[in-house]
Amino acid sequence: MDSESSLGLSIESALDKLEGMAAQRNYAYACQYAEAHPIDDSTGLLSSSDLELVAEHGAGAWQFEASEENIGVSVRNGTEVEFTGGEQSLVANLQFPNQQRVYYYEVRLTHLAHGTNVAVGIAMHSYPPLRLAGWARNSVGYHTCDGSVYHSHPLDRIRNSRPAYSSDTLGVGWRPRSGKVFFAINGVIVSHVRTPWAQKRLYPIVSADGPCSLSVNMGTRAFVLSHANMRYWAVAPPEGDYRGQQRTAMEAKFCEYASRASALISQLSTNPNYRTNLNSAHASLAGARLAFSRGDTTAALDLYVRGIDVYQSILLQEKSAGSTATSWSREVRKFATACLIEAERTKANVAPTHSPNGSPLPVRGGILAEAEPIAPQPLTRDAIQPKRRNAVTPNPSSTATYVSNGSSTASSTGSFSGQRLTSKETDVVKHTSHINGLTFLPWLDNDIEEKFDLPDYFTDKDGLPTLSPKQQRKLWKWRRASQIYGSPQIFGTVGCAHIVQETVTDCSFVAALCVSV
């Protein structure tokens, strides 16, 4: 809405009517800001991402945050605002939902210095951060100094209510269907304003021109205006219902995983060696594919042969136990057959039937379809356990040479996976190998042959990780699982190949689960 046009005033005429240099300067600033920041005056509801935020936090999703231009304004917990001086305004992060008939919020004047004018109301997004509510385009604001309501212009004033003082509670109501705004003081409605903004995207706004402290209530607690509570005028419920939804989803996911684990356990043999042997065979097959993709056919053939031997041993154990052919044994036989075919093609230097990234076997179905290993990953003959690279003392005068067989020597230039590195690339490898004051060598091709079975508990010669002050305050003590539980066992018959990471931030936890099995 162009308020200058609605009042029949040009910018120059408005400047002539404003008293004082400060008022004229601030008015000119608001006009320039509006020209540089077009306001979104479209209609609409909350976006899907905003709805998720509201579902999780309820009315607490509406918060205020000071921008870079809001000098001297501080916000605590998103709703406790403190102004120190100068015209300042804060617009909420979310618009009114525009789904119910009325929306309402309140602002308590916790502290109001003498001479300070507080203005609360509604505004469209991209409102000038250094202008009181109601004194710039597309806003309506109640001003405490004289009880006036301003509509988009410092000269468009409606004087029909009383001033407000420290400890008073101001209320702002918005009717999206009709475009009406109303204001209340201490639970009594004192003013109504009609706007042409029905169903527009409007936001709560608080502002002040001097020292004061405000407490905004978007509906997280009861309103002073009693029938706002009875008629549910808050922007959202006090607390989000997403926690319950999330808990239900987690329970459903748990049941799904428990069902899958039960199916795996029911088909696994009672022989505990079956699980270890099967993990070893899967690891050999995935390692062979990775070695072949890197051009190391010798290592690939060795791993293929090793995998075939283990798969055959599993089938022989089942046969010797007198078991008949089951879906479990058929799946193992398919893996063994695929391993043999890929080994023969590798000998002929022909690409295997599987892509180097470990795409699924041609024949799917059955329980092993989900247990199929995916390359690349550090793999061993037995259960996979991570190994922390030993830290070495950096020597600035030497340059590491990394070659495909895993050896490391001193040289002015280097190579990685058989390819020579330029001096700049070598510097990059050296630089990125330093983490928290330690040097970690890159993962080399021959590391895939490493067995991570240690005769005793691993102890880091560099000591325990350094913790932040916050972590130190919460730290009780370092303990291994065996020092907390008598016989720690996370999984019994489920292998590491059965664990799938579905959330990016779960990488460390999922890795720990893989180690535990």
C-alpha positions in Angstrom: 0.0 0.0 0.0 1.4 3.4 -0.9 0.5 5.5 2.1 1.7 8.7 0.6 -0.8 8.3 -2.2 -3.6 7.4 0.2 -3.0 10.5 2.2 -2.7 12.6 -1.0 0.8 13.6 0.0 4.0 13.5 -1.9 7.3 12.7 -0.1 8.2 16.3 -0.2 4.9 17.4 1.2 5.1 14.9 4.0 8.6 16.1 4.9 7.3 19.7 5.1 4.6 18.6 7.6 6.9 16.6 9.8 8.4 18.5 12.7 12.1 18.3 13.5 15.2 17.2 11.6 15.2 13.7 13.2 11.6 13.0 12.1 12.3 14.1 8.6 15.6 12.2 8.4 13.9 9.0 9.7 11.0 9.4 7.3 13.4 9.8 4.3 15.3 6.7 5.4 12.1 4.6 5.5 11.1 5.8 2.0 14.6 4.9 0.7 14.5 1.5 2.4 11.1 0.7 0.9 12.4 1.5 -2.6 15.5 -0.7 -2.1 13.7 -3.6 -0.5 10.4 -4.4 -2.3 7.8 -5.8 0.1 6.1 -9.1 -0.5 2.4 -8.2 -0.5 1.3 -11.5 -1.7 -1.4 -13.7 -0.1 -0.6 -17.1 1.2 -0.1 -19.6 4.1 2.9 -20.9 6.0 5.3 -22.9 3.9 5.9 -26.6 4.5 9.1 -26.0 6.3 7.5 -23.4 8.5 4.6 -25.8 9.3 7.2 -28.4 10.4 8.8 -25.8 12.7 5.4 -24.9 14.1 4.5 -28.6 14.5 7.6 -29.1 16.6 7.6 -26.0 18.7 4.0 -24.8 18.7 3.6 -21.0 19.4 7.3 -21.0 20.5 8.2 -21.2 16.8 7.5 -17.4 16.5 10.6 -15.6 17.6 12.3 -12.3 17.1 15.9 -11.7 16.1 17.9 -8.5 15.8 19.4 -7.7 12.4 22.9 -6.2 11.8 21.3 -2.7 11.7 19.6 -3.2 15.1 22.5 -1.7 17.1 22.0 -2.0 20.9 19.0 -4.4 20.7 19.3 -7.8 22.5 16.9 -10.7 22.4 16.8 -13.6 24.9 14.9 -16.9 24.2 13.5 -15.3 21.0 10.7 -13.4 22.9 12.5 -11.3 25.6 13.5 -8.0 23.8 15.5 -5.2 25.2 16.0 -1.8 23.5 18.6 0.7 24.5 17.8 3.7 22.3 17.1 5.1 18.8 14.2 4.0 16.5 14.5 0.2 16.3 12.0 -2.5 15.2 12.0 -6.3 15.1 9.8 -8.4 12.9 9.0 -12.0 13.8 10.5 -14.9 11.9 7.1 -16.3 10.8 4.0 -14.8 9.4 0.5 -15.3 10.8 -0.8 -18.7 9.5 -3.9 -17.1 7.9 -6.0 -20.2 8.6 -8.3 -19.3 11.4 -10.5 -16.2 11.9 -8.4 -14.4 14.5 -4.8 -14.4 15.6 -3.6 -12.6 18.7 -0.4 -11.9 20.6 0.5 -9.8 23.6 3.5 -7.7 24.7 4.2 -7.0 28.4 6.0 -3.7 29.1 8.4 -5.2 31.6 10.3 -1.9 31.9 9.6 1.4 30.2 11.9 4.3 30.7 10.4 7.8 30.9 9.9 9.3 27.4 10.3 6.0 25.6 7.7 5.2 22.9 6.9 1.6 22.3 5.0 0.6 19.1 3.6 -2.9 18.5 1.4 -4.2 15.7 1.6 -6.0 12.3 3.8 -5.4 9.2 4.8 -7.0 6.0 8.2 -8.6 5.6 11.3 -6.4 4.8 10.1 -3.7 7.1 12.7 -0.9 7.8 14.6 -2.1 10.9 15.1 1.5 12.1 11.5 2.7 12.0 8.7 2.4 14.5 5.7 0.2 13.6 3.0 2.2 11.8 5.4 4.8 10.6 6.4 3.1 7.3 4.5 1.4 4.5 2.5 -1.7 5.0 2.3 -1.6 8.8 -0.1 -0.7 11.6 1.1 0.1 15.1 -0.2 1.2 18.5 2.1 3.8 20.2 2.3 3.9 23.9 3.3 7.6 24.2 -0.1 9.0 23.3 -2.3 5.9 22.7 -2.5 6.6 18.9 -2.6 4.0 16.2 -0.6 4.8 13.0 -1.3 3.3 9.7 1.7 3.1 7.3 2.6 6.8 7.8 3.6 9.1 10.7 0.8 11.5 9.7 -1.9 8.9 9.4 -2.9 8.8 13.0 -6.0 7.5 14.8 -6.2 8.9 18.4 -8.9 6.8 20.1 -7.2 5.1 23.1 -5.2 5.8 26.2 -1.4 5.8 26.6 0.3 2.7 28.1 2.9 2.6 30.9 5.4 0.2 32.4 3.9 -3.1 33.5 1.0 -2.8 31.1 0.2 -5.6 28.7 -0.5 -4.6 25.1 -2.5 -6.9 22.8 -2.5 -7.1 19.0 -5.2 -9.0 17.0 -5.4 -9.7 13.3 -8.4 -10.9 11.4 -7.0 -12.3 8.1 -10.4 -12.7 6.4 -11.5 -9.1 6.7 -8.1 -7.4 7.1 -9.0 -5.8 10.4 -6.6 -5.1 13.2 -7.5 -4.5 16.9 -5.4 -3.5 19.9 -6.0 -4.2 23.6 -4.5 -2.9 26.9 -4.6 -5.1 30.0 -7.2 -7.4 28.5 -9.6 -4.7 27.2 -9.9 -4.0 23.4 -9.4 -0.3 22.9 -9.0 0.3 19.1 -9.9 -1.2 15.7 -8.3 -0.4 12.3 -9.5 -1.6 8.9 -6.8 -2.4 6.3 -6.8 -3.7 2.7 -4.6 -6.6 3.5 -7.0 -9.5 3.8 -5.1 -12.8 3.6 -1.8 -11.0 3.1 1.5 -12.3 4.5 1.7 -10.2 7.7 4.1 -10.6 10.7 4.1 -9.5 14.3 6.3 -6.5 15.0 7.7 -4.8 18.1 9.6 -1.5 18.2 10.8 1.3 20.4 12.7 4.5 20.3 14.3 4.4 23.8 15.3 2.1 26.7 12.8 -0.5 27.5 12.3 -4.3 28.1 9.5 -6.2 26.4 8.2 -9.8 26.9 6.3 -11.1 23.9 3.7 -13.9 24.4 2.7 -15.6 21.1 0.6 -18.1 22.9 3.1 -20.2 24.9 1.2 -19.0 28.1 -2.2 -17.7 28.9 -3.3 -14.3 27.6 -4.5 -11.4 29.7 -7.4 -11.0 27.2 -9.6 -13.9 28.6 -11.7 -14.7 25.6 -8.5 -14.9 23.4 -7.8 -18.0 25.5 -11.3 -19.4 25.3 -11.5 -18.9 21.5 -8.0 -20.1 20.8 -6.7 -17.0 19.2 -3.0 -17.9 19.6 -0.9 -18.4 16.5 -0.4 -22.1 17.5 -0.9 -24.5 20.4 1.4 -23.7 23.4 3.6 -26.8 22.7 4.1 -28.5 19.4 2.7 -32.0 18.9 5.7 -33.0 16.8 7.3 -34.7 19.7 4.5 -37.1 19.9 4.5 -37.6 16.2 8.3 -38.1 16.3 8.0 -40.6 19.1 5.3 -42.5 17.2 7.6 -42.6 14.1 10.5 -43.8 16.1 8.4 -46.6 17.6 7.3 -47.6 14.2 10.9 -47.5 12.9 12.0 -49.6 15.9 9.3 -52.2 15.2 10.4 -52.3 11.6 14.0 -52.9 12.5 13.1 -55.4 15.2 11.0 -57.3 12.7 13.9 -57.3 10.2 16.3 -58.4 12.9 14.0 -61.2 13.9 13.7 -62.4 10.3 17.5 -62.5 10.0 18.0 -64.3 13.3 15.3 -66.9 12.4 17.2 -67.8 9.2 20.7 -67.8 10.6 22.1 -71.1 11.8 22.6 -71.6 15.5 26.3 -72.0 14.8 27.9 -68.7 15.9 30.6 -69.1 13.3 28.0 -68.6 10.5 27.7 -64.9 11.2 31.5 -64.3 11.4 32.1 -66.3 8.3 29.3 -64.6 6.3 30.6 -61.2 7.3 34.1 -62.3 6.2 32.8 -63.5 2.8 30.9 -60.3 2.2 33.9 -58.2 3.1 36.1 -60.2 0.7 33.7 -59.8 -2.1 33.3 -56.0 -1.6 37.1 -55.7 -1.2 37.6 -57.6 -4.5 35.3 -55.2 -6.3 37.1 -52.2 -4.9 40.6 -53.6 -5.8 39.4 -54.3 -9.3 38.0 -50.8 -9.7 41.5 -49.5 -8.8 43.2 -51.7 -11.3 44.8 -54.1 -8.8 43.8 -57.4 -10.3 46.2 -59.4 -8.2 44.6 -58.3 -4.9 41.1 -58.6 -6.5 41.7 -62.2 -7.4 43.1 -63.0 -4.0 40.0 -61.5 -2.3 37.7 -63.3 -4.7 39.3 -66.7 -4.0 39.1 -66.0 -0.3 35.4 -65.1 -0.5 34.6 -68.2 -2.5 36.3 -70.4 0.1 34.3 -68.9 2.9 31.0 -69.1 1.0 31.7 -72.7 0.3 32.6 -73.4 3.9 29.3 -72.0 5.0 27.4 -74.3 2.5 29.4 -77.3 3.6 28.6 -76.6 7.3 24.9 -76.5 6.5 25.1 -79.6 4.5 27.0 -81.5 7.2 24.3 -80.5 9.7 21.8 -82.3 7.5 19.8 -79.1 6.6 17.7 -79.1 3.5 18.0 -76.3 0.9 16.5 -73.1 2.4 16.2 -69.5 1.1 19.2 -68.8 3.3 21.4 -71.4 1.6 20.2 -70.4 -1.8 21.2 -66.8 -1.2 24.6 -67.9 0.0 25.0 -70.0 -3.2 24.1 -67.0 -5.3 26.7 -64.9 -3.7 29.3 -67.7 -4.1 28.4 -68.1 -7.8 28.6 -64.3 -8.4 32.0 -64.3 -6.7 33.2 -67.1 -8.9 32.0 -65.5 -12.1 33.6 -62.1 -11.2 36.9 -63.9 -10.4 36.9 -65.6 -13.8 36.2 -62.3 -15.6 38.9 -60.6 -13.6 41.4 -63.2 -14.7 40.4 -62.4 -18.3 40.7 -58.6 -17.4 37.0 -58.2 -18.2 34.8 -55.9 -16.1 32.8 -57.8 -13.4 29.1 -58.0 -13.6 28.9 -55.5 -10.7 29.9 -51.9 -10.9 32.8 -50.7 -8.8 30.4 -48.9 -6.4 28.9 -52.2 -5.4 25.5 -52.3 -7.2 23.1 -55.1 -6.2 23.4 -58.7 -7.4 21.4 -59.6 -10.5 19.2 -61.9 -8.4 17.5 -60.2 -5.5 15.0 -61.3 -2.9 15.5 -63.0 0.4 17.3 -61.7 3.4 20.7 -61.2 2.0 19.5 -58.6 -0.5 19.8 -56.0 2.3 23.0 -57.4 3.7 24.9 -57.0 0.4 28.1 -55.1 1.0 28.7 -51.8 -0.8 32.1 -50.5 -1.8 34.2 -48.5 -1.1 34.7 -49.1 2.6 37.5 -50.4 4.8 37.0 -54.2 4.8 38.6 -57.3 6.4 38.1 -61.0 6.4 36.2 -60.9 9.7 34.0 -58.4 11.4 34.9 -54.9 10.4 36.6 -52.8 13.1 37.9 -49.3 12.5 41.6 -48.5 13.2 42.7 -45.0 14.1 45.7 -44.1 12.2 48.8 -43.7 14.3 49.8 -40.1 14.6 53.3 -39.2 13.4 55.4 -36.2 14.1 55.3 -33.9 11.0 58.6 -33.1 9.4 58.4 -29.9 7.3 61.6 -30.7 5.5 60.4 -33.9 4.0 57.6 -34.8 1.6 55.6 -38.1 1.8 55.4 -40.3 -1.2 52.2 -42.4 -1.4 52.3 -45.3 -3.8 49.6 -47.9 -4.7 51.2 -50.6 -2.6 50.9 -48.6 0.5 54.6 -47.7 1.1 55.6 -44.3 2.3 59.0 -42.8 1.6 60.6 -39.3 1.6 60.7 -37.6 -1.7 60.3 -34.2 -3.2 57.4 -35.4 -5.3 54.9 -38.1 -4.6 52.3 -40.4 -6.1 48.9 -41.6 -4.8 47.3 -44.8 -6.1 50.0 -45.1 -8.7 49.6 -41.5 -10.0 52.3 -39.0 -9.5 51.4 -35.9 -7.6 52.6 -32.4 -8.4 54.4 -30.4 -5.6 51.2 -28.4 -5.1 49.1 -31.5 -4.7 51.6 -33.0 -2.3 51.4 -29.8 -0.2 47.6 -30.1 -0.2 47.8 -33.8 1.0 50.3 -32.8 3.7 48.2 -29.8 4.8 44.9 -31.7 5.0 46.6 -34.6 6.9 47.0 -32.4 10.0 44.1 -32.4 12.4 44.2 -31.0 15.9 47.9 -30.9 16.0 48.3 -34.6 14.8 49.3 -36.0 11.4 47.1 -38.7 9.9 48.3 -40.6 6.8 45.8 -41.0 3.9 44.0 -44.3 3.5 46.1 -46.4 1.2 45.3 -49.3 -1.1 46.9 -51.9 1.1 45.0 -50.8 4.1 42.1 -53.0 2.8 44.2 -56.0 3.8 44.4 -54.8 7.4 42.9 -57.0 10.1 41.5 -54.9 12.9 41.5 -57.6 15.5 43.7 -56.5 18.4 44.9 -58.9 21.2 43.9 -56.3 23.8 42.0 -53.1 24.2 43.2 -50.3 21.9 44.9 -47.5 23.7 45.7 -44.3 21.9 49.3 -43.2 22.5 48.2 -39.6 22.0 45.9 -39.8 24.9 42.2 -39.1 25.2 40.5 -36.5 22.9 40.6 -32.9 23.9 37.1 -31.7 25.1 35.6 -28.3 24.9 34.8 -26.5 28.2 31.1 -27.3 27.8 32.0 -31.0 27.2 34.3 -30.9 30.2 31.5 -29.7 32.5 29.2 -32.6 31.4 31.9 -35.2 31.4 31.7 -37.9 34.1 34.6 -40.2 33.2 35.8 -42.2 30.2 34.6 -45.8 30.3 34.5 -48.8 27.9 31.3 -50.7 27.5 32.8 -53.7 29.4 33.6 -51.4 32.3 29.9 -50.4 32.5 28.2 -53.6 31.7 29.2 -57.1 32.8 28.8 -58.8 29.4 28.3 -56.0 26.9 26.6 -57.2 23.7 24.8 -54.9 21.4 23.8 -57.4 18.7 24.0 -61.2 18.8 23.5 -62.5 15.3 23.2 -59.4 13.2 26.3 -58.5 11.2 27.8 -55.1 10.4 26.5 -55.4 6.7 23.0 -55.3 8.0 23.3 -51.8 9.5 22.3 -48.9 7.3 22.9 -45.2 7.9 19.8 -43.2 7.0 20.7 -39.8 8.6 23.8 -37.8 7.8 24.6 -37.0 11.4 24.4 -40.6 12.5 27.8 -41.6 10.9 29.8 -41.9 14.1 27.0 -43.8 15.9 26.5 -46.2 12.9 30.3 -46.8 12.7 30.3 -47.7 16.4 27.5 -50.2 15.9 29.4 -51.8 13.0 32.5 -52.1 15.3 30.4 -53.7 18.0 29.3 -56.5 15.8 
